[in-house]
Structures are given as C-alpha cells and as structure tokens.
Amino acid sequence: MPHIAVARLWFEGNSFSPVPTPLAAFQGREWVEGPEALERYRGTATELGAVDAFLAARPGWDATVLRCAAAQPGGPMTDDAFETWLADVEAGLSSGIFDGVYLSLHGAALTESDPEADLTIIRRVRALIGPGVKLVASFDFHGNMSPQIVGLLDGASVYRTYPHIDMDRAAMRALLLLERALNGGAIHGAIAKLPVVLHSFHMRDAEGPMSEVWAEALAAEHAPILDASLFGGFAWGDTPHAGPSAMVWAEDHAAARALARRLVASIDARRDRFAVILPTPEAALQTALAGPPGLVALLDPADNPLSGGVADTPGLLRVLVEAQLDVECVYCFLHDPEGVIAAQQAGIGGAFARDLAGRTTADFGPPVPFSGVVEALTAGRFLNTGPMEHGAPVDLGPTALLRSGKLRVVLTSRKEAAVDPAFFELHGIELGAVRLLANKAKNHFRAAFASRCSAIVECDVPGPAALDLRALPFRHVPEGWR
C-alpha cells in the first residue's frame, strides 16, 4: 500500500512589483492541509482536485496532505512566509515514512532573497527524504526552470494550455509518473533552455507560434517518450534561469535529452513571432470603440494580477475618466481596501468622491480623481464557473461597485484577477448590456471571455509587468537574454 505525501506552493513572483507578498496573502487565499485540502477542491479543475480523483481511483493508496498554499502572483514572497511554509512541509515529511512525494509548484516562485525558490524547495525536500523516496512535481507553463531540477525529481509535468485550464490534468500526469516510478518503471529527465526572455502574449495554445511547438511535443509523446512539456518562462521574474525551456521524461536519458533540445530549437526558430507591439491606451480605446457590435474588451496587461500586477496602476482608468464615455463601460478592477471601506460608509446610493488608483506607488502615475455613487456592495465570495480553476472558491473580501456616468469601477479588498464570469455576476453586472469591458488582464481572460467578446484590444500602459523589458533593473538575468 503506497503512502505518499502531498505539498503545494503555487506562487509566481514579479521582481519589479513594489509590493512584497506576505504570509497573509497566502492565508487569505489558500492555506490548508490534511483532509480539508482535498475536501475543499474535490471535483475542481485544480491540482488538489486531481490528487483527490487519483486517490479515489486507488483505494489501496494512502496520502498525507501537508501544507498547501497559494497566492495570486505578486511581488517577491517575503522570506518569513517562505520559511513558514517550508518549515511546515519539512516537519510533516520528518514525522512520517513515505514511499513518494508529490509537489504542486509553479516554477516561477521567488522570495526577497532567493530568485529560485522552486529549486530550493526541491533541493530541501530531496535532502530530507533521501534518494530512495520517489519525488514528482507539476508546474505552471510560465516556470523559469533550472536544468538542475530534473536531477532531483523522478518525474514531472506542466500545464499544456494557456490560458491554464488543465491544472488538474498536469497534476494527474505527474501522479501517474509517480505511480510508474513506484512500480519500478524507468524514468529519465532532461531540460533544455533557450537563452532569451520572451513575452508570453503569443504563447497561447490555441493559436500562434507556441501552439505549433506544443503540437510537435504531443506528436513525439510515444515510447520511449513519457512526457514532453514546454515552458514559456515568466518575463518579469528576475532569475538566473529565466526564459523558455523544454522538459522531457523518457524511458532512456538520450531520448529525453534529444527531444528537449529539438523542442527548444523549434521555439528558437519562431523567436521573432513572439515579439509584440501594443498601442497607447488612447489609441486602443478608439480601436475598441470602433470595434464590432457587442462586448469589446480593453485590456491592461502591465497591471495584470496574474502577471504580478498590483491592480492599482492609474494609466487606463485616467484615459477612461477623461474620455467621458457615452457607452456603458465597466472597469475591473482596483485593489483598494480603503476605498471599499469608504464606499461602505457612504452606503448604496451614497455619494463617493475619492482619488482612485496610484495609491500603492506613484511609480506608474498619480491617482485619478473620481466622483460618483456607490451602486453595489458585496461580501466578495463566489465559485468559479469558467474553465480556469472551475469550481474553486474565490474570496475577494468585501467589494464595491461605483458608478460615474457611463463608467462603473469595481473595488476589491483582496487582489484576485477578474477572469471568471462569476466575478461580474457577483456585482450584478449584466455584460450583455455593457459595450466596453476594461480589465487588468491578459491571456487568462480569454479562457472565459474570448467567446463572449466581439473584439479584444490590449494596450501598453506603465505597470509592474511592463512591455519594455530593457527598461527594467534586472540583476540575475544575463543582459544578452533580454
């Protein structure tokens, strides 16, 4: 009867965000262990949902779920938060005897002092459990992967969709590799890297250059190849191993190494197609308003919370306020706990006059004067109904919906990306009556909204996930890679 341990740290660090990510950010989103962790995610399209399904199909298996934690991408994880999580996991591993360990990781985690936190986790877990215990992991497609990782693991897999709607399937593939390893099956891994940092705008799985390389990887996934995975990398993670890579697991090492190198060469051959140029917010607004009938999305990717944005930059909001729109527009969203309190004090229908955005830092522009009324207040809780993390609970903390003329603005107490239809239903927003949906988002927004929007327009606005990588103060990424 195999006995496995499960632990999770899902976090993507943006080295250029002015706000570090503290322990409270994890405790407010996901900080669970034991049976509660599997109960919470049972039936959801998440890694822990996959663990629950895997175990349900194997009644002879036993699992101990150690600390599982997740936070929205953001500034570097504080060192104390990281050590608190790791101490919990190490204590749990030390207190039991395990045949195998499954880690649900991101691949682009970093802390205030450690630019390669995922590698640190894997090293410390391997040192604790020894070479005889099988160790596997699953990763986000945006991982910045050190080639050293495959020498420490016995198998791994990666999200194969972007937007990420297959988190559960990636976890299941990793767990199946763990099962194979425990049954004595041969597994050898290799990682090949491309020495360049690329933007992820054109890395979607449904179209574009990365979709072609994904197809090549899947076509090669037959004996002796067990798993062929790609990483696009995370451009705003300042780490020594930033950028795209390929990870392959096979029945023999030579086959894994050869395919990994071939897949990286395929990415390199398409390098120019990953380049992106975006219009100013003013030009993008005019393009969006001239778009086809129906709902048009205007996206601000530089402050996308799922790229580590602060959800507080003022650039796009200022353009919308100054435009005095004559069509219904919803702006999502601002992470502004104090603004929510002010809206609660005003009450529904009450007057609201307060500067918005640019309150965390003035680095991306000054705040925007706003005067309107409070249209709605909510407790901020819902279940995802879209394909990404389907069924998982979301807690925004108390929220407020403001209105000024045709413009409505959502304020939240916690930073959670507005990429699920339930976010808007929570606030009573009928998107069928909205012409312009302005959102701090990028590709993940498309999972639930590509079919709902007649057009999606992105713009270049200052923010923590800025388009111009050359202007950012990298310290660890080699200069020639940018």
C-alpha positions as CSV (number, residue, x, y, z in Angstrom):
1,M,0.0,0.0,0.0
2,P,1.9,3.1,-1.1
3,H,1.9,6.0,1.3
4,I,2.6,9.4,-0.3
5,A,2.9,13.0,0.9
6,V,1.4,15.9,-0.9
7,A,2.5,19.6,-0.6
8,R,1.8,22.7,-2.6
9,L,3.3,26.2,-3.1
10,W,1.7,27.9,-6.0
11,F,3.2,31.4,-6.5
12,E,4.6,33.4,-9.4
13,G,6.9,36.2,-8.3
14,N,7.2,39.6,-10.2
15,S,10.6,41.0,-9.3
16,F,9.5,44.5,-10.3
17,S,6.3,44.8,-8.2
18,P,6.7,47.4,-5.5
19,V,4.6,45.3,-3.0
20,P,6.1,42.1,-1.5
21,T,3.8,39.2,-1.0
22,P,3.4,38.4,2.7
23,L,2.2,35.3,4.6
24,A,-1.2,36.9,4.9
25,A,-1.7,36.8,1.1
26,F,-1.4,33.0,1.2
27,Q,-3.5,32.6,4.3
28,G,-6.2,34.7,2.7
29,R,-6.3,32.6,-0.5
30,E,-5.1,29.1,0.2
31,W,-3.5,27.8,3.4
32,V,-4.8,24.3,4.0
33,E,-3.6,20.9,5.0
34,G,-5.0,17.4,5.8
35,P,-8.3,16.1,4.7
36,E,-9.7,19.7,4.5
37,A,-7.4,20.4,1.5
38,L,-8.9,17.6,-0.6
39,E,-12.4,18.3,0.5
40,R,-12.1,21.9,-0.5
41,Y,-11.0,21.2,-4.0
42,R,-12.9,17.9,-4.7
43,G,-14.4,18.0,-8.2
44,T,-12.5,21.2,-9.2
45,A,-10.2,21.7,-12.2
46,T,-7.2,22.1,-9.9
47,E,-4.1,20.2,-8.8
48,L,-5.6,19.2,-5.5
49,G,-8.8,18.2,-7.3
50,A,-6.6,15.8,-9.3
51,V,-5.0,14.4,-6.2
52,D,-8.4,13.7,-4.8
53,A,-9.5,12.0,-8.0
54,F,-6.3,10.0,-8.3
55,L,-6.6,8.6,-4.7
56,A,-10.3,7.9,-5.2
57,A,-9.4,5.6,-8.1
58,R,-6.7,3.8,-5.9
59,P,-8.3,2.8,-2.6
60,G,-5.1,1.0,-1.7
61,W,-3.1,4.2,-1.6
62,D,-2.7,6.4,1.5
63,A,-1.9,10.1,1.3
64,T,-0.9,12.7,3.9
65,V,-1.6,16.2,2.7
66,L,0.9,18.6,4.1
67,R,0.8,22.4,3.9
68,C,-0.8,23.6,0.7
69,A,-0.6,27.3,-0.1
70,A,-1.3,29.6,-3.0
71,A,-1.4,33.3,-3.6
72,Q,-2.0,35.4,-6.6
73,P,1.2,36.4,-8.5
74,G,2.8,39.5,-7.0
75,G,6.0,41.0,-5.6
76,P,8.7,38.7,-4.1
77,M,7.4,36.4,-1.4
78,T,8.6,37.5,2.0
79,D,11.4,35.3,3.4
80,D,9.4,34.7,6.6
81,A,6.4,33.5,4.5
82,F,8.5,31.1,2.5
83,E,10.3,29.7,5.6
84,T,7.0,29.3,7.4
85,W,5.6,27.2,4.6
86,L,8.8,25.2,4.2
87,A,9.0,24.5,7.9
88,D,5.5,23.1,7.9
89,V,6.3,20.8,5.0
90,E,9.7,19.7,6.4
91,A,8.1,18.9,9.8
92,G,5.4,16.9,8.1
93,L,7.9,14.9,6.0
94,S,10.0,14.3,9.0
95,S,7.1,12.9,11.0
96,G,6.2,10.1,8.6
97,I,7.5,7.4,6.4
98,F,6.6,7.9,2.7
99,D,7.1,5.9,-0.5
100,G,6.7,9.0,-2.6
101,V,6.1,12.8,-2.6
102,Y,4.1,14.9,-5.0
103,L,4.8,18.7,-5.1
104,S,2.4,21.1,-6.7
105,L,4.7,24.0,-7.6
106,H,4.7,27.0,-10.0
107,G,8.2,27.2,-11.3
108,A,8.5,31.0,-11.1
109,A,8.4,31.4,-7.3
110,L,10.9,33.8,-5.9
111,T,11.4,35.4,-2.5
112,E,13.0,38.6,-1.2
113,S,16.4,36.8,-1.0
114,D,16.0,33.7,-3.2
115,P,15.5,34.1,-7.0
116,E,15.0,30.4,-7.5
117,A,12.6,29.4,-4.7
118,D,11.2,26.3,-6.5
119,L,14.7,24.9,-6.9
120,T,15.3,25.5,-3.2
121,I,12.1,23.6,-2.3
122,I,13.0,20.6,-4.4
123,R,16.6,20.5,-3.1
124,R,15.5,20.7,0.6
125,V,12.7,18.1,0.1
126,R,15.1,15.7,-1.7
127,A,17.7,16.2,1.0
128,L,15.1,15.4,3.7
129,I,13.5,12.3,2.1
130,G,16.7,10.8,0.6
131,P,17.3,9.2,-2.8
132,G,15.1,6.2,-2.2
133,V,11.8,8.1,-2.0
134,K,10.2,8.9,-5.3
135,L,9.6,12.7,-5.9
136,V,7.5,14.2,-8.6
137,A,6.1,17.7,-9.3
138,S,3.7,19.6,-11.5
139,F,4.5,23.1,-12.8
140,D,2.9,26.1,-14.4
141,F,3.8,26.8,-18.1
142,H,5.4,30.1,-17.0
143,G,8.1,28.4,-14.9
144,N,11.7,29.7,-15.2
145,M,13.3,26.3,-14.9
146,S,16.8,25.4,-13.8
147,P,18.2,22.3,-15.6
148,Q,19.3,21.0,-12.2
149,I,15.6,20.2,-11.3
150,V,15.4,17.0,-13.4
151,G,18.3,15.6,-11.4
152,L,16.4,15.9,-8.2
153,L,13.0,14.7,-9.4
154,D,11.7,11.3,-10.6
155,G,9.1,12.8,-12.9
156,A,7.1,16.0,-13.6
157,S,4.6,17.5,-15.9
158,V,3.4,21.0,-16.9
159,Y,0.2,22.9,-17.9
160,R,-0.3,22.4,-21.6
161,T,-2.9,25.1,-22.1
162,Y,-2.6,28.9,-21.9
163,P,-5.0,30.1,-20.6
164,H,-4.4,27.4,-18.0
165,I,-7.5,25.2,-17.9
166,D,-5.7,21.9,-17.4
167,M,-4.1,22.3,-14.0
168,D,-5.8,19.1,-12.9
169,R,-4.6,17.2,-16.0
170,A,-1.0,18.3,-15.4
171,A,-1.1,17.1,-11.8
172,M,-2.6,13.8,-12.9
173,R,0.2,13.2,-15.4
174,A,2.7,13.9,-12.6
175,L,0.9,11.5,-10.3
176,L,0.9,8.8,-13.0
177,L,4.7,9.2,-13.3
178,L,4.9,8.8,-9.6
179,E,2.9,5.6,-9.9
180,R,5.2,4.3,-12.6
181,A,8.3,5.1,-10.6
182,L,6.9,3.3,-7.5
183,N,6.2,0.3,-9.7
184,G,9.9,0.3,-10.8
185,G,9.4,1.8,-14.3
186,A,12.4,3.6,-15.8
187,I,12.1,7.4,-16.0
188,H,14.9,9.7,-17.1
189,G,14.5,13.5,-17.4
190,A,16.1,16.4,-19.3
191,I,15.7,20.1,-19.5
192,A,17.0,22.2,-22.4
193,K,16.9,26.0,-22.2
194,L,16.8,28.9,-24.7
195,P,19.0,31.8,-23.5
196,V,16.4,34.5,-24.2
197,V,13.5,36.1,-22.3
198,L,10.3,36.2,-24.4
199,H,7.0,37.8,-23.9
200,S,4.0,35.4,-23.4
201,F,1.4,37.4,-25.4
202,H,1.8,35.0,-28.4
203,M,2.2,31.8,-26.4
204,R,-1.5,30.7,-26.3
205,D,-2.1,27.0,-27.0
206,A,-5.0,27.6,-29.5
207,E,-3.0,29.8,-31.9
208,G,0.4,31.3,-32.7
209,P,4.0,30.0,-32.6
210,M,3.9,28.2,-29.2
211,S,0.8,26.2,-30.3
212,E,2.9,24.8,-33.1
213,V,5.7,23.7,-30.8
214,W,3.1,22.2,-28.4
215,A,1.8,20.1,-31.3
216,E,5.3,18.9,-32.0
217,A,5.8,17.9,-28.4
218,L,2.5,16.0,-28.3
219,A,3.2,14.2,-31.5
220,A,6.5,13.0,-30.1
221,E,4.9,11.7,-26.9
222,H,5.1,7.9,-27.6
223,A,7.6,5.3,-26.5
224,P,10.2,5.9,-25.3
225,I,8.9,9.4,-24.5
226,L,6.7,9.5,-21.4
227,D,6.1,13.2,-21.1
228,A,7.1,16.2,-23.3
229,S,6.4,19.6,-21.7
230,L,7.2,23.2,-22.6
231,F,7.8,26.3,-20.5
232,G,7.4,29.8,-21.9
233,G,9.1,31.3,-18.8
234,F,8.0,34.4,-16.9
235,A,9.5,37.5,-18.3
236,W,9.2,39.6,-15.1
237,G,10.9,37.0,-12.8
238,D,14.5,38.1,-12.4
239,T,16.1,34.7,-12.1
240,P,19.3,33.1,-13.4
241,H,17.3,30.6,-15.5
242,A,14.5,32.8,-16.9
243,G,13.1,32.2,-20.3
244,P,11.7,29.3,-22.4
245,S,12.7,25.7,-21.9
246,A,11.6,22.1,-22.7
247,M,11.4,19.3,-20.2
248,V,11.1,15.7,-21.3
249,W,10.8,12.5,-19.4
250,A,11.5,9.2,-21.2
251,E,12.5,5.6,-20.7
252,D,16.1,6.5,-21.5
253,H,18.1,9.6,-21.0
254,A,19.4,10.0,-24.5
255,A,15.8,10.2,-25.9
256,A,14.8,12.7,-23.3
257,R,17.8,15.0,-24.0
258,A,17.4,14.8,-27.8
259,L,13.7,15.7,-27.8
260,A,14.2,18.5,-25.2
261,R,16.9,20.1,-27.4
262,R,14.7,19.7,-30.5
263,L,11.7,21.4,-28.9
264,V,13.9,24.3,-27.7
265,A,15.2,24.7,-31.2
266,S,11.7,24.8,-32.5
267,I,10.9,27.7,-30.1
268,D,14.1,29.5,-31.2
269,A,13.1,29.1,-34.9
270,R,10.0,31.1,-34.1
271,R,11.6,33.7,-31.9
272,D,10.6,36.7,-34.0
273,R,7.0,35.7,-33.9
274,F,6.9,36.2,-30.1
275,A,7.6,39.9,-30.4
276,V,4.7,42.2,-29.6
277,I,4.0,45.9,-30.1
278,L,0.9,47.4,-28.3
279,P,-0.8,50.8,-28.8
280,T,-1.2,53.5,-26.3
281,P,-4.3,53.4,-24.1
282,E,-5.8,56.4,-26.0
283,A,-5.3,54.7,-29.4
284,A,-6.5,51.3,-28.0
285,L,-9.7,52.9,-26.7
286,Q,-10.5,54.4,-30.1
287,T,-9.9,51.0,-31.7
288,A,-12.1,49.2,-29.1
289,L,-15.0,51.8,-29.5
290,A,-14.8,51.3,-33.3
291,G,-14.9,47.5,-32.9
292,P,-17.8,45.2,-33.9
293,P,-21.1,45.3,-32.1
294,G,-21.3,43.6,-28.8
295,L,-19.0,43.4,-25.8
296,V,-15.4,44.7,-26.5
297,A,-12.6,44.1,-24.1
298,L,-9.8,46.7,-23.5
299,L,-7.0,45.0,-21.5
300,D,-4.2,46.5,-19.5
301,P,-1.6,43.6,-19.3
302,A,1.1,45.6,-17.5
303,D,-1.0,45.6,-14.3
304,N,-2.5,42.1,-14.8
305,P,-2.7,40.5,-11.3
306,L,-1.8,37.1,-12.9
307,S,1.5,38.7,-14.1
308,G,2.2,40.0,-10.6
309,G,0.5,43.4,-11.1
310,V,-0.7,45.4,-8.1
311,A,-4.1,46.1,-9.5
312,D,-3.6,49.8,-8.7
313,T,-1.9,51.5,-11.7
314,P,-3.9,54.6,-12.9
315,G,-3.0,54.8,-16.6
316,L,-6.0,53.2,-18.3
317,L,-8.5,54.5,-15.7
318,R,-7.3,58.0,-16.3
319,V,-8.0,57.7,-20.0
320,L,-11.5,56.3,-19.4
321,V,-12.4,59.0,-17.0
322,E,-11.1,61.8,-19.2
323,A,-12.9,60.3,-22.3
324,Q,-16.3,60.9,-20.7
325,L,-17.7,57.8,-22.4
326,D,-21.1,57.7,-23.9
327,V,-21.3,53.9,-23.8
328,E,-21.6,51.6,-20.8
329,C,-18.1,50.7,-19.5
330,V,-17.0,48.5,-16.7
331,Y,-13.5,48.9,-15.3
332,C,-12.2,45.9,-13.4
333,F,-10.6,46.3,-11.0
334,L,-8.8,48.2,-8.3
335,H,-7.3,46.5,-5.2
336,D,-8.3,49.2,-2.8
337,P,-9.4,48.1,0.7
338,E,-9.6,51.7,2.0
339,G,-11.8,52.6,-1.0
340,V,-14.2,49.7,-0.2
341,I,-14.5,51.0,3.4
342,A,-15.3,54.5,2.1
343,A,-18.0,53.0,-0.1
344,Q,-19.4,51.0,2.8
345,Q,-19.6,54.2,4.8
346,A,-21.4,56.0,2.0
347,G,-23.8,53.1,1.5
348,I,-25.6,52.0,-1.6
349,G,-26.7,55.1,-3.5
350,G,-24.4,57.3,-1.5
351,A,-22.0,59.8,-2.9
352,F,-18.4,58.7,-3.4
353,A,-15.6,61.2,-4.1
354,R,-12.1,59.9,-3.7
355,D,-8.9,59.6,-5.7
356,L,-8.5,56.1,-7.2
357,A,-5.5,54.1,-8.3
358,G,-1.9,55.2,-7.9
359,R,-2.2,54.8,-4.2
360,T,0.3,51.9,-3.7
361,T,3.1,53.8,-5.5
362,A,3.5,56.8,-7.7
363,D,5.9,55.0,-9.9
364,F,3.2,54.4,-12.5
365,G,1.4,57.7,-12.3
366,P,-0.5,59.8,-9.8
367,P,-4.0,58.9,-8.6
368,V,-7.2,59.7,-10.6
369,P,-9.9,61.9,-9.1
370,F,-13.2,60.1,-9.1
371,S,-16.7,61.3,-8.2
372,G,-19.8,59.2,-8.4
373,V,-22.1,57.0,-6.4
374,V,-22.0,53.6,-4.8
375,E,-24.0,51.2,-6.9
376,A,-23.4,47.9,-5.1
377,L,-21.6,46.3,-2.1
378,T,-20.8,42.6,-1.8
379,A,-19.1,40.1,0.6
380,G,-16.9,39.2,-2.3
381,R,-17.3,35.4,-2.4
382,F,-18.1,33.2,-5.3
383,L,-17.2,29.9,-7.1
384,N,-15.5,30.0,-10.4
385,T,-17.9,29.0,-13.2
386,G,-15.5,29.4,-16.1
387,P,-13.0,26.8,-17.4
388,M,-10.0,28.1,-15.4
389,E,-9.9,26.6,-11.8
390,H,-13.5,25.6,-12.4
391,G,-15.5,25.2,-9.2
392,A,-12.7,26.6,-7.0
393,P,-13.8,29.1,-4.3
394,V,-12.7,32.8,-4.6
395,D,-12.7,35.3,-1.8
396,L,-12.2,39.0,-2.9
397,G,-13.0,40.3,0.6
398,P,-15.7,43.0,0.7
399,T,-16.1,44.8,-2.6
400,A,-17.8,47.9,-4.0
401,L,-19.2,48.8,-7.4
402,L,-19.0,52.5,-8.2
403,R,-20.7,54.5,-11.0
404,S,-19.8,57.8,-12.6
405,G,-22.0,58.5,-15.7
406,K,-21.5,55.5,-18.0
407,L,-18.4,54.3,-16.2
408,R,-18.5,51.7,-13.4
409,V,-15.5,50.7,-11.4
410,V,-15.1,47.6,-9.1
411,L,-13.0,47.9,-5.9
412,T,-11.9,44.8,-4.0
413,S,-10.3,44.2,-0.6
414,R,-8.2,41.3,-1.9
415,K,-6.3,41.0,-5.2
416,E,-7.9,38.3,-7.3
417,A,-8.0,38.6,-11.1
418,A,-11.3,39.3,-12.8
419,V,-11.2,36.5,-15.3
420,D,-14.3,34.5,-14.4
421,P,-17.9,35.3,-15.3
422,A,-18.9,34.8,-11.6
423,F,-16.8,37.9,-10.7
424,F,-19.3,40.0,-12.7
425,E,-22.4,38.2,-11.7
426,L,-21.4,38.8,-8.1
427,H,-21.6,42.5,-8.7
428,G,-24.9,42.4,-10.6
429,I,-23.2,43.3,-13.9
430,E,-25.0,42.2,-17.0
431,L,-22.3,42.0,-19.5
432,G,-24.8,41.8,-22.4
433,A,-25.7,45.4,-21.6
434,V,-22.0,46.5,-21.5
435,R,-20.2,47.9,-24.5
436,L,-16.7,48.2,-23.1
437,L,-15.1,45.9,-20.5
438,A,-11.8,47.4,-19.4
439,N,-9.8,44.9,-17.4
440,K,-6.4,44.4,-15.8
441,A,-5.8,41.2,-17.6
442,K,-4.0,39.4,-20.5
443,N,-4.3,35.9,-21.9
444,H,-6.1,34.2,-19.0
445,F,-9.0,36.5,-19.5
446,R,-9.6,34.8,-22.9
447,A,-10.4,31.4,-21.3
448,A,-13.9,32.5,-20.3
449,F,-14.4,35.7,-22.4
450,A,-13.0,35.1,-25.9
451,S,-16.3,33.7,-27.0
452,R,-18.2,36.5,-25.1
453,C,-16.3,39.4,-26.7
454,S,-16.6,40.6,-30.3
455,A,-13.1,42.0,-30.0
456,I,-10.2,42.1,-27.5
457,V,-7.8,45.0,-27.6
458,E,-4.6,45.3,-25.5
459,C,-2.7,48.5,-24.7
460,D,0.7,49.5,-23.4
461,V,0.4,51.2,-20.0
462,P,3.0,51.6,-17.3
463,G,2.9,48.8,-14.7
464,P,4.9,46.1,-12.9
465,A,4.6,43.8,-15.9
466,A,5.8,46.5,-18.3
467,L,6.1,45.7,-22.0
468,D,9.7,47.1,-22.4
469,L,11.9,44.6,-20.6
470,R,15.0,46.6,-21.4
471,A,13.9,49.4,-19.1
472,L,13.7,47.0,-16.1
473,P,16.5,46.7,-13.5
474,F,17.4,43.0,-13.9
475,R,20.1,41.7,-11.7
476,H,20.1,37.9,-12.3
477,V,19.0,37.5,-15.9
478,P,22.0,37.8,-18.2
479,E,21.9,41.1,-20.3
480,G,22.0,39.3,-23.6
481,W,18.9,37.3,-22.8
482,R,16.6,40.3,-22.7
